[in-house]
Amino acid sequence: MPRPAKKSVDPLELFGQRLIQLRKAKAWSQERLALESGLARSYVGGIERGQRNIALLNIYRLAEALRVPPSALLEAPH
Amino acid sequence: MPRPAKKSVDPLELFGQRLIQLRKAKAWSQERLALESGLARSYVGGIERGQRNIALLNIYRLAEALRVPPSALLEAPH
């Protein structure tokens, strides 16, 4: 049976999954993360669904709110 | 003597310095990095000067071109 074509990685989806992982590790709701980061709750929701091409300054705001280094947000969810 | 006020970190500048570091580690010019990543040379120059709030998809393009994990681009230059 041929190997399924390697599904190319969607960076936005990966980032969204990683963000959910880090948020849930703190038992935070999306509302709490929005409050802590100063981002709109709807924007946080869009990021987590992999629908936002988030820029660097907002990556830093999320990292600061979650108290993780910014690079941690770009690691693959594990 | 009072400690100088801790200069708040500018994420765009930090990213630019880190990008220069990773590019020079490969002895690449900005032109070569632009070619390898598919980004405009002028845009690469602006990123390196800390003038661009680069978004996630372009961070991935640079990481792929430099053959480093995306998270490496968000580590502090060392």
N, CA and C atoms of all chains as a GROMACS GRO file, in nm:
protein
  468
    1MET      N    1   0.086  -0.119   0.000
    1MET     CA    2   0.000   0.000   0.000
    1MET      C    3   0.090   0.124   0.000
    2PRO      N    4   0.070   0.213  -0.099
    2PRO     CA    5   0.158   0.330  -0.108
    2PRO      C    6   0.141   0.418   0.017
    3ARG      N    7   0.251   0.482   0.062
    3ARG     CA    8   0.244   0.572   0.180
    3ARG      C    9   0.158   0.691   0.141
    4PRO      N   10   0.069   0.733   0.232
    4PRO     CA   11  -0.010   0.852   0.200
    4PRO      C   12   0.086   0.969   0.176
    5ALA      N   13   0.049   1.057   0.080
    5ALA     CA   14   0.135   1.175   0.053
    5ALA      C   15   0.151   1.251   0.184
    6LYS      N   16   0.276   1.288   0.216
    6LYS     CA   17   0.303   1.358   0.342
    6LYS      C   18   0.226   1.490   0.341
    7LYS      N   19   0.128   1.499   0.433
    7LYS     CA   20   0.043   1.617   0.437
    7LYS      C   21   0.132   1.734   0.473
    8SER      N   22   0.137   1.836   0.380
    8SER     CA   23   0.230   1.943   0.413
    8SER      C   24   0.176   2.013   0.538
    9VAL      N   25   0.270   2.057   0.620
    9VAL     CA   26   0.237   2.116   0.749
    9VAL      C   27   0.175   2.254   0.726
   10ASP      N   28   0.064   2.283   0.789
   10ASP     CA   29   0.006   2.419   0.779
   10ASP      C   30   0.051   2.494   0.903
   11PRO      N   31   0.143   2.591   0.884
   11PRO     CA   32   0.196   2.663   0.999
   11PRO      C   33   0.088   2.727   1.086
   12LEU      N   34  -0.018   2.777   1.023
   12LEU     CA   35  -0.122   2.844   1.102
   12LEU      C   36  -0.195   2.743   1.192
   13GLU      N   37  -0.221   2.625   1.134
   13GLU     CA   38  -0.288   2.521   1.214
   13GLU      C   39  -0.199   2.474   1.328
   14LEU      N   40  -0.071   2.453   1.296
   14LEU     CA   41   0.025   2.409   1.398
   14LEU      C   42   0.030   2.510   1.513
   15PHE      N   43   0.040   2.637   1.474
   15PHE     CA   44   0.047   2.743   1.576
   15PHE      C   45  -0.079   2.741   1.662
   16GLY      N   46  -0.194   2.725   1.596
   16GLY     CA   47  -0.321   2.724   1.670
   16GLY      C   48  -0.326   2.609   1.770
   17GLN      N   49  -0.282   2.492   1.724
   17GLN     CA   50  -0.283   2.375   1.813
   17GLN      C   51  -0.187   2.395   1.931
   18ARG      N   52  -0.072   2.454   1.901
   18ARG     CA   53   0.027   2.476   2.007
   18ARG      C   54  -0.028   2.576   2.109
   19LEU      N   55  -0.096   2.680   2.058
   19LEU     CA   56  -0.153   2.783   2.147
   19LEU      C   57  -0.259   2.720   2.240
   20ILE      N   58  -0.344   2.636   2.182
   20ILE     CA   59  -0.447   2.568   2.264
   20ILE      C   60  -0.378   2.486   2.373
   21GLN      N   61  -0.272   2.417   2.335
   21GLN     CA   62  -0.199   2.331   2.430
   21GLN      C   63  -0.145   2.413   2.547
   22LEU      N   64  -0.080   2.526   2.514
   22LEU     CA   65  -0.020   2.609   2.619
   22LEU      C   66  -0.128   2.678   2.703
   23ARG      N   67  -0.238   2.716   2.641
   23ARG     CA   68  -0.348   2.780   2.715
   23ARG      C   69  -0.410   2.680   2.813
   24LYS      N   70  -0.436   2.559   2.762
   24LYS     CA   71  -0.501   2.458   2.847
   24LYS      C   72  -0.410   2.412   2.960
   25ALA      N   73  -0.276   2.420   2.934
   25ALA     CA   74  -0.182   2.382   3.041
   25ALA      C   75  -0.200   2.474   3.161
   26LYS      N   76  -0.251   2.596   3.135
   26LYS     CA   77  -0.274   2.691   3.245
   26LYS      C   78  -0.421   2.690   3.289
   27ALA      N   79  -0.497   2.598   3.225
   27ALA     CA   80  -0.642   2.589   3.255
   27ALA      C   81  -0.712   2.723   3.230
   28TRP      N   82  -0.667   2.791   3.126
   28TRP     CA   83  -0.727   2.921   3.092
   28TRP      C   84  -0.832   2.901   2.983
   29SER      N   85  -0.936   2.985   2.990
   29SER     CA   86  -1.033   2.992   2.879
   29SER      C   87  -0.975   3.085   2.772
   30GLN      N   88  -1.039   3.087   2.655
   30GLN     CA   89  -0.996   3.183   2.552
   30GLN      C   90  -1.018   3.325   2.604
   31GLU      N   91  -1.124   3.344   2.681
   31GLU     CA   92  -1.152   3.478   2.736
   31GLU      C   93  -1.035   3.522   2.825
   32ARG      N   94  -0.989   3.432   2.910
   32ARG     CA   95  -0.880   3.466   3.002
   32ARG      C   96  -0.755   3.500   2.922
   33LEU      N   97  -0.723   3.420   2.819
   33LEU     CA   98  -0.602   3.447   2.738
   33LEU      C   99  -0.617   3.581   2.666
   34ALA      N  100  -0.738   3.609   2.620
   34ALA     CA  101  -0.761   3.738   2.552
   34ALA      C  102  -0.737   3.852   2.651
   35LEU      N  103  -0.791   3.836   2.770
   35LEU     CA  104  -0.775   3.940   2.874
   35LEU      C  105  -0.627   3.960   2.907
   36GLU      N  106  -0.556   3.849   2.929
   36GLU     CA  107  -0.416   3.856   2.972
   36GLU      C  108  -0.326   3.913   2.861
   37SER      N  109  -0.362   3.886   2.735
   37SER     CA  110  -0.274   3.928   2.625
   37SER      C  111  -0.317   4.062   2.564
   38GLY      N  112  -0.440   4.102   2.596
   38GLY     CA  113  -0.488   4.228   2.537
   38GLY      C  114  -0.538   4.211   2.395
   39LEU      N  115  -0.551   4.086   2.350
   39LEU     CA  116  -0.603   4.061   2.216
   39LEU      C  117  -0.753   4.034   2.225
   40ALA      N  118  -0.825   4.058   2.117
   40ALA     CA  119  -0.969   4.034   2.117
   40ALA      C  120  -0.998   3.884   2.126
   41ARG      N  121  -1.100   3.850   2.199
   41ARG     CA  122  -1.135   3.708   2.216
   41ARG      C  123  -1.160   3.642   2.080
   42SER      N  124  -1.225   3.714   1.991
   42SER     CA  125  -1.257   3.655   1.859
   42SER      C  126  -1.127   3.630   1.780
   43TYR      N  127  -1.028   3.719   1.801
   43TYR     CA  128  -0.900   3.702   1.731
   43TYR      C  129  -0.828   3.578   1.784
   44VAL      N  130  -0.831   3.562   1.918
   44VAL     CA  131  -0.769   3.444   1.979
   44VAL      C  132  -0.836   3.317   1.923
   45GLY      N  133  -0.968   3.321   1.911
   45GLY     CA  134  -1.040   3.206   1.856
   45GLY      C  135  -0.996   3.175   1.713
   46GLY      N  136  -0.980   3.282   1.633
   46GLY     CA  137  -0.938   3.263   1.494
   46GLY      C  138  -0.797   3.206   1.485
   47ILE      N  139  -0.709   3.252   1.575
   47ILE     CA  140  -0.571   3.200   1.576
   47ILE      C  141  -0.575   3.050   1.606
   48GLU      N  142  -0.654   3.014   1.710
   48GLU     CA  143  -0.656   2.874   1.753
   48GLU      C  144  -0.715   2.784   1.645
   49ARG      N  145  -0.804   2.839   1.559
   49ARG     CA  146  -0.860   2.759   1.449
   49ARG      C  147  -0.768   2.758   1.328
   50GLY      N  148  -0.650   2.821   1.342
   50GLY     CA  149  -0.555   2.820   1.231
   50GLY      C  150  -0.596   2.910   1.117
   51GLN      N  151  -0.670   3.017   1.150
   51GLN     CA  152  -0.724   3.105   1.045
   51GLN      C  153  -0.656   3.242   1.043
   52ARG      N  154  -0.555   3.261   1.128
   52ARG     CA  155  -0.492   3.394   1.135
   52ARG      C  156  -0.342   3.381   1.109
   53ASN      N  157  -0.291   3.461   1.017
   53ASN     CA  158  -0.147   3.464   0.993
   53ASN      C  159  -0.087   3.566   1.091
   54ILE      N  160  -0.077   3.523   1.215
   54ILE     CA  161  -0.040   3.611   1.326
   54ILE      C  162   0.099   3.670   1.305
   55ALA      N  163   0.115   3.797   1.344
   55ALA     CA  164   0.245   3.863   1.326
   55ALA      C  165   0.325   3.861   1.457
   56LEU      N  166   0.452   3.898   1.441
   56LEU     CA  167   0.550   3.881   1.548
   56LEU      C  168   0.510   3.950   1.679
   57LEU      N  169   0.462   4.072   1.671
   57LEU     CA  170   0.432   4.146   1.794
   57LEU      C  171   0.321   4.078   1.873
   58ASN      N  172   0.222   4.021   1.801
   58ASN     CA  173   0.115   3.949   1.871
   58ASN      C  174   0.162   3.813   1.924
   59ILE      N  175   0.259   3.752   1.855
   59ILE     CA  176   0.318   3.629   1.907
   59ILE      C  177   0.384   3.659   2.042
   60TYR      N  178   0.455   3.773   2.045
   60TYR     CA  179   0.521   3.813   2.173
   60TYR      C  180   0.418   3.842   2.282
   61ARG      N  181   0.304   3.905   2.242
   61ARG     CA  182   0.202   3.937   2.344
   61ARG      C  183   0.146   3.808   2.405
   62LEU      N  184   0.123   3.709   2.319
   62LEU     CA  185   0.070   3.580   2.368
   62LEU      C  186   0.174   3.512   2.457
   63ALA      N  187   0.300   3.515   2.413
   63ALA     CA  188   0.406   3.448   2.491
   63ALA      C  189   0.418   3.513   2.629
   64GLU      N  190   0.413   3.646   2.629
   64GLU     CA  191   0.425   3.718   2.757
   64GLU      C  192   0.308   3.682   2.849
   65ALA      N  193   0.187   3.678   2.793
   65ALA     CA  194   0.069   3.645   2.872
   65ALA      C  195   0.079   3.504   2.929
   66LEU      N  196   0.131   3.412   2.848
   66LEU     CA  197   0.141   3.272   2.891
   66LEU      C  198   0.267   3.244   2.971
   67ARG      N  199   0.352   3.349   2.979
   67ARG     CA  200   0.481   3.338   3.050
   67ARG      C  201   0.565   3.221   2.997
   68VAL      N  202   0.576   3.219   2.862
   68VAL     CA  203   0.665   3.123   2.797
   68VAL      C  204   0.752   3.203   2.700
   69PRO      N  205   0.870   3.153   2.666
   69PRO     CA  206   0.950   3.224   2.567
   69PRO      C  207   0.878   3.221   2.431
   70PRO      N  208   0.891   3.328   2.353
   70PRO     CA  209   0.822   3.331   2.223
   70PRO      C  210   0.852   3.208   2.138
   71SER      N  211   0.972   3.157   2.143
   71SER     CA  212   1.009   3.040   2.060
   71SER      C  213   0.922   2.919   2.096
   72ALA      N  214   0.875   2.913   2.219
   72ALA     CA  215   0.793   2.798   2.261
   72ALA      C  216   0.663   2.791   2.181
   73LEU      N  217   0.616   2.907   2.136
   73LEU     CA  218   0.490   2.908   2.059
   73LEU      C  219   0.508   2.853   1.919
   74LEU      N  220   0.635   2.849   1.874
   74LEU     CA  221   0.660   2.798   1.738
   74LEU      C  222   0.708   2.654   1.738
   75GLU      N  223   0.713   2.595   1.859
   75GLU     CA  224   0.746   2.452   1.862
   75GLU      C  225   0.624   2.371   1.824
   76ALA      N  226   0.646   2.253   1.772
   76ALA     CA  227   0.533   2.169   1.733
   76ALA      C  228   0.459   2.127   1.859
   77PRO      N  229   0.325   2.118   1.851
   77PRO     CA  230   0.249   2.071   1.967
   77PRO      C  231   0.294   1.929   2.002
   78HIS      N  232   0.313   1.902   2.135
   78HIS     CA  233   0.353   1.763   2.167
   78HIS      C  234   0.271   1.710   2.284
   79MET      N  235   2.538   5.435   4.195
   79MET     CA  236   2.486   5.484   4.068
   79MET      C  237   2.359   5.403   4.036
   80PRO      N  238   2.247   5.467   4.005
   80PRO     CA  239   2.121   5.392   3.980
   80PRO      C  240   2.137   5.308   3.852
   81ARG      N  241   2.079   5.186   3.854
   81ARG     CA  242   2.089   5.098   3.735
   81ARG      C  243   2.012   5.164   3.622
   82PRO      N  244   2.068   5.160   3.502
   82PRO     CA  245   1.992   5.219   3.390
   82PRO      C  246   1.859   5.145   3.376
   83ALA      N  247   1.753   5.220   3.339
   83ALA     CA  248   1.620   5.156   3.320
   83ALA      C  249   1.637   5.044   3.220
   84LYS      N  250   1.581   4.926   3.253
   84LYS     CA  251   1.597   4.809   3.164
   84LYS      C  252   1.531   4.842   3.029
   85LYS      N  253   1.614   4.847   2.926
   85LYS     CA  254   1.562   4.884   2.795
   85LYS      C  255   1.464   4.774   2.752
   86SER      N  256   1.335   4.814   2.725
   86SER     CA  257   1.242   4.706   2.694
   86SER      C  258   1.284   4.649   2.559
   87VAL      N  259   1.267   4.518   2.550
   87VAL     CA  260   1.312   4.445   2.432
   87VAL      C  261   1.220   4.480   2.314
   88ASP      N  262   1.278   4.511   2.199
   88ASP     CA  263   1.196   4.534   2.080
   88ASP      C  264   1.197   4.405   2.000
   89PRO      N  265   1.083   4.334   1.997
   89PRO     CA  266   1.079   4.204   1.928
   89PRO      C  267   1.124   4.212   1.782
   90LEU      N  268   1.091   4.322   1.715
   90LEU     CA  269   1.127   4.332   1.572
   90LEU      C  270   1.279   4.343   1.557
   91GLU      N  271   1.340   4.422   1.648
   91GLU     CA  272   1.487   4.435   1.642
   91GLU      C  273   1.556   4.302   1.674
   92LEU      N  274   1.504   4.236   1.779
   92LEU     CA  275   1.561   4.107   1.819
   92LEU      C  276   1.553   4.008   1.704
   93PHE      N  277   1.436   4.003   1.640
   93PHE     CA  278   1.418   3.910   1.528
   93PHE      C  279   1.516   3.943   1.415
   94GLY      N  280   1.531   4.071   1.387
   94GLY     CA  281   1.623   4.113   1.281
   94GLY      C  282   1.765   4.071   1.310
   95GLN      N  283   1.807   4.092   1.436
   95GLN     CA  284   1.944   4.056   1.473
   95GLN      C  285   1.963   3.903   1.463
   96ARG      N  286   1.861   3.830   1.506
   96ARG     CA  287   1.871   3.683   1.501
   96ARG      C  288   1.879   3.636   1.356
   97LEU      N  289   1.801   3.702   1.268
   97LEU     CA  290   1.801   3.663   1.127
   97LEU      C  291   1.938   3.688   1.065
   98ILE      N  292   1.997   3.804   1.097
   98ILE     CA  293   2.132   3.835   1.047
   98ILE      C  294   2.230   3.727   1.093
   99GLN      N  295   2.218   3.690   1.218
   99GLN     CA  296   2.308   3.590   1.276
   99GLN      C  297   2.298   3.456   1.201
  100LEU      N  298   2.175   3.412   1.178
  100LEU     CA  299   2.153   3.283   1.110
  100LEU      C  300   2.194   3.291   0.963
  101ARG      N  301   2.170   3.404   0.901
  101ARG     CA  302   2.208   3.422   0.760
  101ARG      C  303   2.361   3.419   0.747
  102LYS      N  304   2.428   3.496   0.834
  102LYS     CA  305   2.575   3.504   0.826
  102LYS      C  306   2.640   3.370   0.861
  103ALA      N  307   2.571   3.290   0.945
  103ALA     CA  308   2.626   3.158   0.979
  103ALA      C  309   2.635   3.071   0.852
  104LYS      N  310   2.552   3.105   0.752
  104LYS     CA  311   2.557   3.031   0.625
  104LYS      C  312   2.637   3.108   0.520
  105ALA      N  313   2.694   3.220   0.564
  105ALA     CA  314   2.772   3.306   0.473
  105ALA      C  315   2.688   3.348   0.352
  106TRP      N  316   2.560   3.372   0.378
  106TRP     CA  317   2.470   3.416   0.272
  106TRP      C  318   2.457   3.568   0.271
  107SER      N  319   2.439   3.623   0.152
  107SER     CA  320   2.406   3.765   0.140
  107SER      C  321   2.254   3.778   0.159
  108GLN      N  322   2.207   3.903   0.172
  108GLN     CA  323   2.061   3.923   0.179
  108GLN      C  324   1.997   3.876   0.047
  109GLU      N  325   2.070   3.900  -0.064
  109GLU     CA  326   2.016   3.858  -0.194
  109GLU      C  327   1.993   3.707  -0.194
  110ARG      N  328   2.091   3.633  -0.144
  110ARG     CA  329   2.081   3.485  -0.144
  110ARG      C  330   1.963   3.443  -0.056
  111LEU      N  331   1.950   3.504   0.062
  111LEU     CA  332   1.837   3.467   0.150
  111LEU      C  333   1.704   3.501   0.085
  112ALA      N  334   1.700   3.615   0.015
  112ALA     CA  335   1.575   3.653  -0.055
  112ALA      C  336   1.543   3.549  -0.162
  113LEU      N  337   1.645   3.510  -0.235
  113LEU     CA  338   1.626   3.411  -0.342
  113LEU      C  339   1.578   3.278  -0.285
  114GLU      N  340   1.643   3.233  -0.177
  114GLU     CA  341   1.612   3.102  -0.119
  114GLU      C  342   1.472   3.100  -0.055
  115SER      N  343   1.432   3.217  -0.001
  115SER     CA  344   1.304   3.219   0.073
  115SER      C  345   1.187   3.265  -0.014
  116GLY      N  346   1.223   3.326  -0.129
  116GLY     CA  347   1.116   3.376  -0.216
  116GLY      C  348   1.061   3.510  -0.170
  117LEU      N  349   1.130   3.573  -0.074
  117LEU     CA  350   1.087   3.706  -0.028
  117LEU      C  351   1.168   3.812  -0.104
  118ALA      N  352   1.112   3.932  -0.112
  118ALA     CA  353   1.182   4.040  -0.182
  118ALA      C  354   1.306   4.082  -0.101
  119ARG      N  355   1.413   4.113  -0.171
  119ARG     CA  356   1.537   4.152  -0.104
  119ARG      C  357   1.513   4.274  -0.014
  120SER      N  358   1.433   4.368  -0.062
  120SER     CA  359   1.409   4.489   0.018
  120SER      C  360   1.332   4.453   0.146
  121TYR      N  361   1.245   4.353   0.136
  121TYR     CA  362   1.168   4.310   0.254
  121TYR      C  363   1.262   4.244   0.356
  122VAL      N  364   1.354   4.160   0.304
  122VAL     CA  365   1.453   4.097   0.394
  122VAL      C  366   1.535   4.205   0.464
  123GLY      N  367   1.575   4.308   0.390
  123GLY     CA  368   1.651   4.418   0.449
  123GLY      C  369   1.572   4.488   0.560
  124GLY      N  370   1.443   4.511   0.533
  124GLY     CA  371   1.358   4.577   0.634
  124GLY      C  372   1.341   4.492   0.759
  125ILE      N  373   1.328   4.360   0.738
  125ILE     CA  374   1.316   4.270   0.855
  125ILE      C  375   1.443   4.279   0.939
  126GLU      N  376   1.559   4.273   0.870
  126GLU     CA  377   1.686   4.273   0.944
  126GLU      C  378   1.709   4.405   1.018
  127ARG      N  379   1.651   4.515   0.966
  127ARG     CA  380   1.665   4.644   1.037
  127ARG      C  381   1.561   4.658   1.148
  128GLY      N  382   1.480   4.553   1.168
  128GLY     CA  383   1.380   4.560   1.275
  128GLY      C  384   1.262   4.649   1.241
  129GLN      N  385   1.234   4.660   1.113
  129GLN     CA  386   1.129   4.752   1.069
  129GLN      C  387   1.004   4.680   1.018
  130ARG      N  388   1.001   4.548   1.027
  130ARG     CA  389   0.888   4.475   0.972
  130ARG      C  390   0.825   4.386   1.080
  131ASN      N  391   0.695   4.395   1.096
  131ASN     CA  392   0.625   4.307   1.190
  131ASN      C  393   0.589   4.181   1.113
  132ILE      N  394   0.691   4.098   1.092
  132ILE     CA  395   0.679   3.980   1.005
  132ILE      C  396   0.573   3.883   1.057
  133ALA      N  397   0.500   3.822   0.965
  133ALA     CA  398   0.394   3.729   1.005
  133ALA      C  399   0.442   3.584   0.994
  134LEU      N  400   0.360   3.496   1.052
  134LEU     CA  401   0.399   3.356   1.074
  134LEU      C  402   0.440   3.284   0.945
  135LEU      N  403   0.365   3.302   0.838
  135LEU     CA  404   0.396   3.228   0.715
  135LEU      C  405   0.533   3.268   0.660
  136ASN      N  406   0.568   3.397   0.672
  136ASN     CA  407   0.700   3.441   0.625
  136ASN      C  408   0.811   3.395   0.720
  137ILE      N  409   0.779   3.385   0.850
  137ILE     CA  410   0.877   3.331   0.945
  137ILE      C  411   0.909   3.187   0.903
  138TYR      N  412   0.804   3.111   0.865
  138TYR     CA  413   0.827   2.973   0.822
  138TYR      C  414   0.909   2.968   0.692
  139ARG      N  415   0.883   3.064   0.602
  139ARG     CA  416   0.957   3.063   0.475
  139ARG      C  417   1.107   3.085   0.501
  140LEU      N  418   1.135   3.180   0.591
  140LEU     CA  419   1.276   3.208   0.624
  140LEU      C  420   1.339   3.086   0.691
  141ALA      N  421   1.265   3.025   0.784
  141ALA     CA  422   1.320   2.909   0.856
  141ALA      C  423   1.349   2.795   0.759
  142GLU      N  424   1.256   2.775   0.667
  142GLU     CA  425   1.275   2.667   0.568
  142GLU      C  426   1.399   2.695   0.481
  143ALA      N  427   1.411   2.823   0.438
  143ALA     CA  428   1.526   2.859   0.353
  143ALA      C  429   1.657   2.837   0.428
  144LEU      N  430   1.658   2.872   0.557
  144LEU     CA  431   1.781   2.862   0.638
  144LEU      C  432   1.800   2.722   0.694
  145ARG      N  433   1.698   2.639   0.673
  145ARG     CA  434   1.701   2.501   0.723
  145ARG      C  435   1.723   2.496   0.874
  146VAL      N  436   1.642   2.580   0.942
  146VAL     CA  437   1.640   2.577   1.089
  146VAL      C  438   1.493   2.564   1.131
  147PRO      N  439   1.466   2.512   1.249
  147PRO     CA  440   1.326   2.509   1.295
  147PRO      C  441   1.275   2.652   1.315
  148PRO      N  442   1.146   2.676   1.285
  148PRO     CA  443   1.091   2.811   1.300
  148PRO      C  444   1.120   2.870   1.439
  149SER      N  445   1.114   2.788   1.542
  149SER     CA  446   1.136   2.840   1.680
  149SER      C  447   1.276   2.900   1.693
  150ALA      N  448   1.371   2.852   1.616
  150ALA     CA  449   1.509   2.904   1.625
  150ALA      C  450   1.513   3.052   1.589
  151LEU      N  451   1.422   3.096   1.504
  151LEU     CA  452   1.422   3.237   1.463
  151LEU      C  453   1.372   3.328   1.573
  152LEU      N  454   1.302   3.268   1.672
  152LEU     CA  455   1.248   3.351   1.781
  152LEU      C  456   1.334   3.342   1.906
  153GLU      N  457   1.446   3.269   1.894
  153GLU     CA  458   1.539   3.269   2.009
  153GLU      C  459   1.620   3.397   2.007
  154ALA      N  460   1.665   3.439   2.123
  154ALA     CA  461   1.745   3.563   2.130
  154ALA      C  462   1.877   3.537   2.058
  155PRO      N  463   1.927   3.642   1.989
  155PRO     CA  464   2.057   3.626   1.923
  155PRO      C  465   2.163   3.595   2.029
  156HIS      N  466   2.254   3.501   1.998
  156HIS     CA  467   2.357   3.475   2.099
  156HIS      C  468   2.494   3.467   2.034
   0.00000   0.00000   0.00000
